[in-house]
């Protein structure tokens, strides 16, 4: 682990950690979106799966994730430029 950490500078390690955190958040958000949409489809048997309908119904999660990414990237930029 020490060898891995010594190959990156502190700025690169910070950026790597933030990018890894964003990827994990994207996976969790994607799981929650699909789970919520599958529950909706189970309750409404006449509805069929549609990517457009998924994006329309789950836009709250999409905006929440985009806002989260914006705040994290803004914090990273401020931290690296300070």
N, C-alpha and C positions, 0 to 999 in steps of 0.2 A: 504494500500500500504506500509505503514511503517513497519507493521508486516511482510509482505512478504520480504521486503528488509533486515530486521533484522535476518531472518532465514539463510541467506547466508553470507559467508565471502566475502571479496572484490574480492578475486581470483575466487571464485565460481560464483559470480555475473557477473564478466567479462567474464568468459567462457560461462555462460548461455546466455549472451547477444550476444556474437559472434556466438554461435551455432544457436540461433534464427535468427540472421541476415543471416547466410548461408542458413537456411531453406527457408526463404523468397526469397532470391536470386535464389534458386533452383526452387521455384514455378514460379517466373517470367520468368526465362530462359526456363523452360518447356513450359510455355504458349506461349512464343515467338516462340519457335521451332515448336510447333504443329500448330500455326497460319500460320507461314511461309510455312510449308509443306502442309497444307490444301490449301493455295493459289496456290502452285505449282500443286497440284492435280486438282484444278479447271481449271487451264490453260491448262493442258495436260489431256484430257479426256480419253485417252487410257491407262494411268498409273493406277495401282492398289496400294492400301496401302500395304507397306511392312516395317517391323521394320528395316530390313537391309538397305533398301533404305532411310528410315528416318535418320538412324545413318550416312549413307554415305553422304547424302545431307546436313545435319545439323551439320556436324563435327566442323564447325567454332564455333557454340554456345557451343558445348561440350568442346572444348579446351579453349574457353574463360571462361567458368564456372570453369573448373579445375584449370586454372591459377589464377582466382580470389580466389578460395578456398586456393590454395597454398600460395598466398600472405597474406591472412587474417590469416591463421593458423601460418605462420612464424612470422607475427607481434604479434600474441597472445603469442607465445612461448617466443619471445624476451621480450615482455612486462612483462610476468610473471616471467621470470628468472632474470630480471634486479633488 
